[in-house]
Amino acid sequence: LLITAISLPEHNGYELAQQLTAADPRIRVLFVSGVTGALLSKFYGRDPDNQATLFRPFEPNELLQRVKMLISTALGNSAGA
């Protein structure tokens, strides 16, 4: 599981995620952003309602729930493969 910010110094989290998932498609990605949904959609072409994006500020239990969801999805997909 990769947890990354969308905005990184000199790069962006989407590029990082693309490189890592190209090397290993089993990697799940959770993006964290302080950018509002409308700006996220406009500048990064991302759906702000995507479950793989967590907006700051967030509570620890929100992070835990998203991580559990992404891991269970990954396990469910690999079980059917």
PETAKA-V835421 format. One record per backbone hydrogen bond with DSSP energy under -1.0 kcal/mol. NH is the residue of the N-H (numbers start at 0). CO is the residue of the C=O. If there is no record, write none. Layout:
nh->NH co->CO
nh->NH co->CO
This chain:
nh->1 co->27
nh->3 co->29
nh->5 co->31
nh->7 co->10
nh->10 co->7
nh->12 co->5
nh->15 co->11
nh->16 co->12
nh->17 co->13
nh->18 co->14
nh->19 co->15
nh->20 co->16
nh->21 co->17
nh->22 co->18
nh->23 co->19
nh->26 co->23
nh->29 co->1
nh->30 co->51
nh->31 co->3
nh->32 co->53
nh->39 co->35
nh->40 co->36
nh->41 co->37
nh->42 co->38
nh->43 co->39
nh->44 co->40
nh->45 co->39
nh->49 co->46
nh->52 co->49
nh->53 co->30
nh->55 co->32
nh->62 co->58
nh->63 co->59
nh->64 co->60
nh->65 co->61
nh->66 co->62
nh->67 co->63
nh->68 co->64
nh->69 co->65
nh->70 co->66
nh->71 co->67
nh->72 co->68
nh->73 co->69
nh->74 co->70
nh->75 co->71
nh->76 co->72
nh->77 co->73
nh->78 co->74
nh->79 co->75
